[in-house]
Structure formats: C-alpha cells, structure tokens
C-alpha cells in the first residue's frame, strides 16, 4: 500500500523532480555496487577470521532445581 501511495505521489511531481529522484537513486545504487576485487578481498578477510576461530566446549551444570526467571520480578528491584 505504501508503494502505491509513493508511486501516486511520484506521478504528480514535475518531470524535472522525477528525473532528479531517479538520478539520486542511481547514485545511491552505484555506491552500493563495489569493485569485484574489493569483494574478493573482503571474502578473503572473512575466511581468515573464520580460520582463526577456535572451537570451544560448553560445560553444563545443574543448579539442583529448575530456575524460573520472571523478568518483571528481576526489574522490579531496579525500579524499571
């Protein structure tokens, strides 16, 4: 629905304003399109980050009974 309202409003604008909006949209799109070499470099950096990550082991423990957490009760002490 919002898109239809936007397009209806856009149709009412003068041609010059429509063209300036299209140009602004294209400039924004050009900024988002990156150089393929930069994309390869970014992917290589991400692979390095993933390579350096180490696995970890999660140890479980038992509190002796089930703990029911009541968010309202916790925050009531803080006055929130």
Secondary structure, DSSP 8 states (H G I E B T S, - for coil): -HHHHHHHHHHHS-HHHHHHHHHHHHHHHHHHS--HHHHHHHHHHHHHHHHH-----------SS-----HHHHHHTTT-
